[in-house]
Amino acid sequence: MSEEKSFTLAELAEYSNSRVIGNGNAVVNNLASIQKSNPNSITFLTNSKYTNFLKTTKAIAVVVHNEFEIEEGLNYLKSDNPYAVFAKLSALFKKPSHDLDNHIIHPSAVISSSSKIGNNVTIGANVVIGPGCTVEDDVVIKSNSSLVQDVFIGKNSIIHNNSILGSDGFGYAPSKDGYIKIEQLGGLIIKSNVEIGAGCTIDRGALDDTEIHDGVKLDNQVHIAHNVILGANSAIAASCAIAGSTTIGKNLQMGGLSGILGHLSICDDVSIGAHTLITKNIKKSGNYIGIMPAQNQKDWAKSSIFIKNRG
């Protein structure tokens, strides 16, 4: 940080739509964990298992829920959604990236003459934007990412490092002479306020477009295959995969290392637990999980026989 950012608690409360309990003039210059804070830190408490750290924390203030019973000697910011307050405060204390200046196209970036770049776009080093792409206003594309072909990126979206968007889908027709490649003729539409983590791959469509709707958030190393439609405000954790031609409704949540097979239909408001594989359509909102706890080999052999016999 080129210069220290400092705020009073009253300023932070106004910015984050929370309320001060204690000294509104207390000055904060960093956001820290409850265990590693210092006398100028603001921290947050959203998980009850960390409550005991309030006795030892050095922070000058703590973000908590409105119903939290405060302890003497600390200042607080209270809110109905303390995690959202934390998220807003994190933006205030974010350090600038010295290798990615705002609204700058790095000289090493390669952009096709048939592609269109909007206003206030930031493009990092070694980015490649191929033919037929459109990047709307206020988009950030970080270093070493590629928009291969016919990719649309909506406003205020962020593409993290090393992501590949609009690559060929996995399509082959078997024949007696081997596999015949099916050329991918569709595009990829990524709508507004989407954030795509590092090392993600999203394929363009075979005929129709692959679609990622508004507000979707992808963690690192997520693969979305061709012709998937992913509904608005979905959130997918690291190392998940969605096979081709699956249509997914709004507000999907996927835990890490989970997967969805191809040509399925998933309704709105579905949560999928970590390591779960979805093999059938889901027509009813809710939580779905299929995890077998880790066991030693002998115990697992006994469990597998039981499961097989029950089937």
C-alpha positions in Angstrom: 0.0 0.0 0.0 1.5 3.4 -1.0 -0.2 5.1 1.9 -2.0 3.8 5.0 -5.8 3.9 4.9 -7.5 4.9 8.1 -11.2 5.2 9.0 -13.2 5.9 12.1 -15.7 3.3 13.2 -18.4 5.8 12.4 -17.2 6.1 8.8 -17.0 2.3 8.5 -20.5 1.9 9.9 -21.9 4.4 7.4 -20.0 2.7 4.5 -21.2 -0.8 5.5 -24.7 0.0 6.6 -24.0 -1.2 10.2 -24.2 0.5 13.6 -21.5 1.4 16.1 -21.6 0.1 19.7 -18.9 1.9 21.6 -16.5 4.6 20.4 -17.4 5.8 17.0 -14.2 7.9 16.9 -11.9 4.9 17.2 -9.5 4.7 14.3 -9.0 1.6 12.2 -6.3 1.1 9.6 -6.5 -2.7 8.8 -8.8 -5.7 8.7 -7.5 -8.8 10.4 -8.5 -12.2 11.8 -9.6 -12.3 15.4 -6.4 -14.2 16.4 -3.9 -12.0 14.6 -5.3 -8.6 14.9 -3.4 -5.5 16.4 -4.7 -2.5 18.3 -5.7 -0.7 15.0 -7.5 -3.7 13.5 -11.1 -4.4 12.9 -12.0 -8.0 12.9 -15.2 -10.1 12.6 -17.0 -12.9 14.4 -19.5 -15.0 12.4 -18.7 -18.4 13.8 -19.5 -19.1 17.4 -16.5 -21.4 17.8 -14.2 -18.3 17.7 -16.1 -16.5 20.5 -13.4 -17.3 23.1 -10.9 -15.3 21.1 -12.7 -12.1 22.1 -11.0 -12.4 25.5 -7.5 -12.3 23.9 -8.0 -10.4 20.6 -6.0 -7.1 20.3 -8.5 -5.6 17.8 -10.1 -2.3 18.5 -13.4 -3.4 17.0 -15.4 -6.5 16.0 -18.1 -7.0 13.4 -20.9 -9.1 14.9 -24.6 -10.0 14.4 -27.2 -7.7 15.9 -28.3 -10.4 18.4 -24.7 -10.9 19.7 -24.3 -10.2 23.4 -21.4 -7.8 23.6 -18.6 -7.9 26.1 -17.2 -4.9 27.8 -13.9 -3.4 26.7 -14.5 -3.7 22.9 -16.1 -1.6 20.2 -18.5 -3.3 17.8 -20.2 -2.9 14.4 -23.5 -4.7 14.5 -25.5 -5.9 11.5 -28.1 -8.5 10.5 -25.5 -9.7 8.0 -22.0 -9.4 9.6 -20.3 -11.4 6.8 -21.6 -8.9 4.2 -20.2 -6.1 6.3 -16.8 -7.9 6.4 -17.0 -8.3 2.6 -17.6 -4.5 2.1 -14.8 -3.6 4.5 -12.4 -5.9 2.7 -12.8 -3.7 -0.4 -11.7 -0.6 1.6 -8.4 -2.2 2.7 -7.5 -4.0 -0.5 -4.0 -3.4 -1.6 -3.5 -2.2 -5.2 -1.9 -4.6 -7.6 1.3 -3.1 -9.0 1.3 -5.3 -12.1 -2.4 -4.7 -13.0 -3.2 -1.0 -13.3 -6.9 -0.1 -13.5 -8.2 0.6 -17.0 -5.0 -0.3 -18.7 -4.4 -2.8 -21.5 -1.0 -4.3 -21.0 1.2 -4.0 -24.1 1.8 -7.8 -24.2 -1.9 -8.5 -24.6 -3.0 -9.7 -28.0 -6.5 -8.6 -29.2 -8.1 -9.7 -32.5 -9.1 -6.9 -34.8 -12.6 -8.4 -35.0 -13.2 -8.2 -31.2 -14.7 -5.2 -29.3 -13.4 -3.8 -26.0 -15.6 -1.5 -23.9 -14.8 1.4 -21.6 -12.7 1.2 -18.4 -11.5 -2.4 -19.2 -8.4 -3.7 -17.5 -6.4 -6.4 -19.4 -3.3 -8.0 -17.9 -0.1 -9.3 -19.3 -0.1 -12.0 -22.0 -3.9 -12.1 -22.3 -5.1 -13.3 -25.7 -8.5 -12.2 -27.0 -9.4 -14.1 -30.2 -11.8 -13.3 -33.0 -15.4 -12.4 -32.5 -15.2 -11.5 -28.8 -16.9 -8.7 -27.0 -15.8 -7.3 -23.6 -18.2 -4.9 -22.1 -17.4 -1.9 -19.7 -15.6 -2.2 -16.4 -14.3 -5.8 -17.0 -11.0 -7.0 -15.5 -9.1 -9.8 -17.3 -6.0 -10.9 -15.4 -2.7 -12.1 -16.8 -2.3 -15.2 -19.0 -6.1 -15.7 -19.6 -7.5 -16.4 -23.1 -10.8 -15.7 -24.7 -10.4 -18.1 -27.5 -13.3 -17.3 -29.9 -16.8 -15.8 -29.9 -16.8 -15.0 -26.2 -19.1 -12.3 -24.7 -18.1 -10.9 -21.3 -20.7 -8.7 -19.5 -20.2 -5.6 -17.5 -18.3 -5.6 -14.2 -17.1 -9.1 -14.5 -13.7 -10.4 -13.3 -11.6 -13.1 -15.0 -8.7 -14.3 -12.8 -5.3 -15.5 -14.0 -4.8 -18.4 -16.4 -8.5 -19.0 -17.2 -9.5 -20.3 -20.7 -12.9 -19.2 -22.0 -14.4 -20.3 -25.3 -12.2 -23.3 -25.8 -13.4 -26.3 -27.9 -15.9 -28.6 -26.2 -15.2 -32.3 -26.0 -17.1 -33.6 -29.0 -16.2 -36.5 -31.1 -18.1 -39.0 -33.2 -16.7 -42.6 -33.0 -16.1 -44.4 -36.3 -14.3 -47.6 -37.4 -11.3 -45.4 -38.2 -11.3 -43.6 -34.9 -12.9 -40.5 -33.5 -14.1 -37.7 -35.9 -13.9 -34.3 -34.3 -17.2 -32.4 -34.1 -16.4 -28.7 -34.7 -17.7 -26.4 -32.1 -19.8 -23.7 -33.9 -21.4 -22.0 -30.9 -20.2 -19.2 -28.6 -19.8 -18.5 -24.9 -22.0 -15.8 -23.2 -20.8 -14.7 -19.8 -23.2 -12.1 -18.4 -22.7 -9.2 -15.9 -21.1 -9.2 -12.4 -19.6 -12.7 -12.9 -16.3 -13.6 -11.3 -14.3 -16.5 -12.6 -11.5 -17.9 -10.5 -7.9 -18.8 -11.6 -7.4 -21.7 -13.9 -11.0 -22.2 -14.9 -12.1 -23.6 -18.3 -15.4 -22.8 -19.9 -16.1 -24.3 -23.4 -18.1 -22.6 -26.1 -21.1 -24.4 -27.5 -21.2 -27.0 -30.2 -24.2 -25.4 -31.9 -25.9 -23.2 -29.4 -24.1 -21.0 -26.9 -22.8 -21.9 -23.5 -24.3 -19.5 -21.0 -23.1 -18.2 -17.6 -25.8 -15.9 -16.2 -25.6 -12.7 -14.1 -23.8 -12.8 -10.7 -22.3 -16.3 -11.0 -19.1 -16.9 -8.9 -16.6 -19.6 -9.7 -13.8 -20.7 -7.5 -10.4 -21.8 -9.0 -10.1 -24.8 -11.4 -13.7 -25.2 -12.3 -14.6 -26.8 -15.7 -17.9 -26.0 -17.4 -18.4 -28.0 -20.6 -20.1 -27.0 -23.9 -23.7 -26.0 -24.0 -24.2 -25.8 -20.3 -26.6 -23.1 -19.1 -25.7 -21.9 -15.5 -28.4 -19.9 -13.8 -27.9 -16.5 -12.1 -26.2 -16.1 -8.7 -24.8 -19.6 -8.6 -21.6 -20.2 -6.7 -19.3 -23.1 -7.4 -16.3 -24.1 -5.2 -12.9 -25.3 -6.4 -12.3 -28.3 -8.7 -15.9 -28.9 -9.7 -17.0 -30.0 -13.1 -20.3 -29.7 -15.1 -20.7 -32.0 -18.1 -22.1 -30.8 -21.4 -25.7 -29.7 -22.2 -26.9 -29.6 -18.6 -29.3 -26.8 -17.8 -29.1 -25.4 -14.2 -31.5 -22.9 -12.5 -30.7 -20.0 -10.3 -28.8 -20.0 -7.0 -27.0 -23.3 -7.4 -24.3 -23.9 -4.8 -21.7 -26.6 -5.4 -19.2 -27.8 -2.8 -15.6 -28.5 -3.8 -14.8 -31.5 -6.0 -18.4 -32.2 -6.8 -19.8 -32.8 -10.3 -22.9 -32.9 -12.5 -23.3 -35.3 -15.4 -24.3 -34.1 -18.8 -27.8 -33.6 -20.4 -29.5 -33.1 -17.0 -31.9 -30.4 -15.7 -31.4 -28.9 -12.3 -34.0 -26.6 -10.8 -33.5 -23.4 -8.9 -32.1 -23.2 -5.3 -30.2 -26.5 -5.2 -27.2 -27.0 -2.9 -24.8 -29.9 -3.7 -22.4 -31.1 -1.0 -18.6 -31.5 -1.5 -17.5 -34.7 -3.4 -21.1 -35.3 -4.6 -21.8 -36.5 -8.1 -25.3 -35.7 -9.5 -26.4 -38.3 -12.0 -30.1 -37.6 -12.4 -32.4 -34.6 -12.9 -33.2 -32.5 -9.8 -36.8 -31.2 -9.8 -37.1 -30.1 -6.2 -35.1 -27.4 -4.4 -33.0 -28.5 -1.5 -29.7 -29.9 -0.3 -28.2 -32.9 -2.0 -25.2 -34.8 -0.8 -23.7 -38.3 -1.3 -20.5 -38.6 0.6 -19.1 -41.8 2.1 -16.8 -41.0 5.1 -13.2 -42.1 4.8 -12.5 -45.5 6.3 -9.6 -47.9 6.4 -9.6 -50.4 3.6 -11.1 -53.4 5.6 -13.9 -51.3 7.0 -14.7 -49.9 3.5 -14.8 -53.4 2.1 -17.5 -54.4 4.7 -19.5 -51.2 4.0 -19.4 -51.7 0.2 -20.9 -55.2 0.6 -23.6 -53.8 2.8 -24.5 -51.0 0.4 -24.5 -53.5 -2.6 -26.8 -55.9 -0.7 -29.1 -53.0 0.3 -29.4 -52.0 -3.4 
